[in-house]
Amino acid sequence: MNNREQCEATARLADAVQFRQAAGGHWYPDLLVDRHALTLAKAAYRPLKDRDAVLAQLSGVCLCQFNTPPLGRRQEAERIVTAYRERQVSLDLIRARRPLSAKEQARADLVARQLDELEDPCAEVLDAAATILQGI
């Protein structure tokens, strides 16, 4: 591992090592930098299906970020993203006819922010987005 990779992996340990769910529902370190971070932390990680078990295994080693929704929730993620995109289109149509009011602009900003967060949603992001969607 060269110095640049080591610096990135060290920074990743401080921020959060990212995990992606794949291969039969097991959680794997997402990128090479995440695998390097676990190597630097001298953590013996084996992929597990349960996120809580992953957290227990890496407790005191690093912060964990789970990047994809749990299996079976991908359709829910697609439905939520579609609903936000529809709201964005309706606000764009209003914007084309007239300037948005302060409330509409706040709603447009919220929709844009939620769409950014839903790029790689975890379960918590999906739940928060669904709750916010009901309010707008």
C-alpha positions as CSV (number, residue, x, y, z in Angstrom):
1,M,0.0,0.0,0.0
2,N,1.5,3.3,-1.0
3,N,1.4,6.5,1.0
4,R,-1.5,8.0,-0.8
5,E,-3.6,4.9,-0.3
6,Q,-2.6,4.8,3.4
7,C,-3.6,8.4,3.9
8,E,-7.0,7.8,2.2
9,A,-7.5,4.7,4.3
10,T,-6.6,6.5,7.5
11,A,-9.0,9.3,6.7
12,R,-11.7,6.7,5.9
13,L,-11.2,5.1,9.4
14,A,-11.8,8.5,10.9
15,D,-14.9,9.3,8.8
16,A,-16.6,6.0,8.1
17,V,-15.8,2.7,6.4
18,Q,-18.4,2.1,3.8
19,F,-20.1,-1.2,3.2
20,R,-22.3,-2.5,0.3
21,Q,-24.7,-5.3,0.5
22,A,-24.1,-8.0,-2.2
23,A,-23.6,-11.7,-2.8
24,G,-26.5,-13.3,-1.0
25,G,-27.1,-10.3,1.3
26,H,-23.7,-10.2,2.9
27,W,-22.1,-6.8,3.7
28,Y,-18.7,-6.2,2.1
29,P,-16.3,-3.3,2.4
30,D,-17.4,-1.1,-0.5
31,L,-14.2,0.0,-2.2
32,L,-10.5,-0.8,-2.1
33,V,-9.9,2.1,0.3
34,D,-12.4,0.6,2.7
35,R,-10.6,-2.8,2.6
36,H,-7.3,-0.9,3.2
37,A,-8.9,0.9,6.1
38,L,-9.8,-2.4,7.8
39,T,-6.3,-3.7,7.1
40,L,-4.8,-0.6,8.7
41,A,-7.1,-1.0,11.7
42,K,-5.9,-4.7,12.0
43,A,-9.5,-5.8,12.0
44,A,-10.3,-9.3,11.0
45,Y,-13.6,-8.7,9.2
46,R,-15.7,-11.5,7.7
47,P,-18.8,-10.6,5.7
48,L,-22.1,-11.0,7.5
49,K,-25.7,-10.6,6.6
50,D,-26.9,-8.7,9.7
51,R,-25.8,-5.0,10.0
52,D,-25.9,-5.2,13.7
53,A,-23.5,-8.1,13.7
54,V,-21.2,-6.1,11.4
55,L,-21.3,-3.2,13.9
56,A,-20.7,-5.5,16.8
57,Q,-17.7,-7.1,15.0
58,L,-16.2,-3.7,14.2
59,S,-17.2,-2.0,17.5
60,G,-14.3,0.2,18.7
61,V,-12.5,-0.2,15.4
62,C,-14.2,2.2,13.0
63,L,-17.4,4.0,12.1
64,C,-19.5,2.1,9.6
65,Q,-21.7,3.4,6.8
66,F,-24.1,1.1,5.0
67,N,-24.5,2.3,1.4
68,T,-27.3,0.2,-0.1
69,P,-30.8,-0.4,1.2
70,P,-31.4,-3.9,2.7
71,L,-32.3,-6.4,0.1
72,G,-36.0,-6.3,-0.7
73,R,-36.2,-2.6,-0.2
74,R,-34.8,-1.7,-3.7
75,Q,-38.3,-1.4,-5.1
76,E,-39.2,0.9,-2.2
77,A,-36.2,3.1,-3.0
78,E,-37.1,3.3,-6.6
79,R,-40.7,4.3,-5.7
80,I,-39.5,7.0,-3.4
81,V,-37.0,8.4,-5.9
82,T,-39.7,8.4,-8.6
83,A,-42.1,10.3,-6.2
84,Y,-39.4,12.9,-5.5
85,R,-38.6,13.3,-9.2
86,E,-42.3,13.9,-9.9
87,R,-42.4,16.6,-7.3
88,Q,-39.3,18.1,-8.8
89,V,-40.9,18.2,-12.3
90,S,-44.1,19.8,-10.9
91,L,-42.0,22.5,-9.2
92,D,-40.0,23.1,-12.4
93,L,-43.3,23.5,-14.3
94,I,-44.4,26.1,-11.7
95,R,-41.0,27.8,-11.9
96,A,-41.4,28.0,-15.7
97,R,-44.7,29.9,-15.3
98,R,-43.8,32.2,-12.5
99,P,-41.2,32.7,-9.7
100,L,-41.6,30.3,-6.8
101,S,-42.8,31.6,-3.5
102,A,-40.6,31.2,-0.4
103,K,-42.5,28.1,0.7
104,E,-42.3,26.5,-2.8
105,Q,-38.6,27.4,-3.0
106,A,-38.0,25.7,0.4
107,R,-39.8,22.7,-0.9
108,A,-37.8,22.6,-4.1
109,D,-34.5,22.8,-2.1
110,L,-35.7,20.0,0.1
111,V,-36.6,17.8,-2.9
112,A,-33.2,18.5,-4.5
113,R,-31.4,17.6,-1.2
114,Q,-33.4,14.4,-0.8
115,L,-32.7,13.3,-4.3
116,D,-28.9,13.8,-3.6
117,E,-29.2,11.7,-0.5
118,L,-31.1,9.0,-2.3
119,E,-28.3,8.3,-4.7
120,D,-26.9,5.5,-2.4
121,P,-29.6,5.1,0.2
122,C,-29.2,3.2,3.4
123,A,-32.3,2.0,5.3
124,E,-32.3,5.1,7.6
125,V,-32.2,7.4,4.6
126,L,-35.1,5.6,3.0
127,D,-37.1,5.8,6.1
128,A,-36.4,9.5,6.5
129,A,-37.1,10.3,2.9
130,A,-40.4,8.4,3.1
131,T,-41.4,10.4,6.2
132,I,-40.4,13.7,4.5
133,L,-42.3,12.8,1.4
134,Q,-45.5,12.5,3.3
135,G,-45.1,16.1,4.6
136,I,-44.5,17.7,1.2
